[in-house]
């Protein structure tokens, strides 16, 4: 239990998909790796960050 990562009390982290079609975002990430000749290991997480909406809220 000592090595687990837990958000502190009073913080909520919400992860949801954006309104964009997921196939469009996937194609965009694939094209990014082709255009920039970057490895797909770098472009896939970037595409996931575009596809997901991550919000952190602090409440008391």
Secondary structure, DSSP 8 states (H G I E B T S, - for coil): -TT-----TTEEEEEEE-SS-HHHHHHHHHHHHHHHT--HHHHHHHHHHHHEEEEEEE--
